[in-house]
Amino acid sequence: MKIFVLSDTHIPKSADWLPKKLCDELQDADLILHAGDLTDIDVYNRLKKIAPVRAVHGNMDDSILCKTLPEKDIIDAGIYKIGLIHGYGPPFGLTERVAREFSGVDIIVFGHSHSPKNETKNGVLFFNPGSPTDKIFTRSNSYGVIELNGKIESRIVRL
């Protein structure tokens, strides 16, 4: 299973749409995860036309997204469980805060900081794809890919 991971797209404020390289690669997605701050329901609807989408709302999402999407979710992906949340508070301590939101998961996908993270702690992969459209807290735009084929393989793709 090939999962593309997005967060903090902030469309249309940060960009009109996703970068072409990312759009081209999304065609290979079995699943798209979005960890919040889409900001407009149109982003969610456009992504659903590409592949199945699971998403949560973030602190910058409009009221329609907040009513449509949960604050956090658990995705069953074969033998793996993925916790999905946007995150909250300052960047310092974000990983610890999102860790407290889930138990019994193999992967926690989150956003909020715009800073990519691909790190395993205590057997759990903490995965923040960064932002493909906004570089406010980082030097480059990015997204993530997680492949589940009997093992977890994850990578951050810089744009």
N, C-alpha and C positions, 0 to 999 in steps of 0.2 A: 504494500500500500504506500503510495506516494502522497504525502500531505504537504501542501504549501501553507506557510504560516505568515500572516500579516498582522500588523497592529498600527495604530496611530497614523492612519492614512490621511485624516483631516481633509477630506475632499468635500467641497470645492475650495476651501480656504488655502490649503498648501499646494494644490495642483488641480488641474481639470480632471485628470484621470491618472491611472497607474502608469509607470514607465513602460515603454514598448517592450523592452527585454523581459520584464516581469510578465506582461500580458502574453507574450509568445510562449513563455515557459509554463504559464498556468494551464495551457491546453493539455499538459500531461498530468494534471492533478486528478487524483482519485477523491480527494477531499481538500477543501480550503477551510482553515481555521482563521478567524479574525478576532483578535484580543481587544477589541474596543477602540473607541474614538474614530469610528467611520465618519461621524458627524451628520450624515444625510442618508436616509433610507434608500435612496437611489443607488448608492454604493453596494449595499447588501443585495438589492434586486439584480443589479448588473452582474455581480459575482455569481449569483445562483444560476445565471444563464450559462456560465462556464463549467461549473462542477458543483456537487453538493457542498453546502456551506453550513458550518456551525460557528456562531458568533455570540459574543457577549457585548453589553453596552459599557461604555467608558464614561469618564467624568465630563467629556466635552460633547457627548452625543445629545441630539435633540430629543424632545419629549416622545416623539413617535418611536424612535429607536429604543428608548428606555422602556416603553410599554411593550414593544415587540420582542426585544431580546432580554434574556436573563442577566443578572449581575455576575453569576458564575454558572458553570456547567461541567458535567463529567461526560466524556465521550468514551464509549466502548469501541475500541479499535482492535478487533480480534482478541488476542490474549493480553492486550495492553489497555490500561485505563489512563485517560488524559484529562487532567483538570485544566479548565480554561477560565481565566479571569483577567480583567484589565489591570487591576492593581490600584493603589491609592497611597496618598501621603508623599513625603519627600523621597527622592531617589535612594538616599542612604537608608538601608534596612528594608528595602522593597522585597528582596528575595525572602527574607525571614517572615515578612508579613503575609506574602502569598502562600508560603509553606504552611502557615497556621490555618489556612482556609480549606485544606484538603487532607484526607488521610486515605491510605490504601490506593494511591495512584502511582503510576510509573513515571509520568511526565507531568510537569506543570508548565503550561504555556501562559505567558502574561505579557503585558506591554507597559504603558504609562510613562516609562522613563525615556523612551526613544533610543535607548542604548542597548545594543545587542548583547545577549548573554547565551552561552551554550555550555553549561556546566553541570556536572553530576555531583550531588551531595547526598550522602547516606542512601545511595541506591536510587535516587530520584533525579531525573533530568529536569533542570530548570532552564527554560527556553524562552528568551525574549527576542523576537526577530528584528527589533529596532523599527524604524519607519522607512518606507520606500519613497516618501514624499517630503519629509520634514527633517532638517538637520539641526534643530534647535539645541540639542544636548549631545551631539555627536559629530564626527567629522565626515561621515559618509552615510548615504541612504542604504538601506538593506532590507532584506526579507529572509525568511527561513524555509528550510526544507527538512522534513523528518520522513525517513523511510523505515517502514516496519516490515521486515521480511525474516521473522524468526529472531531478529535482534533489532535494537534501536540504533539507527544511524542518523545523525543530525548535523546540519551545517548552516552557517550564516552565509548568505550571498550578498556581497557588496555591489552596489550599483555605481 
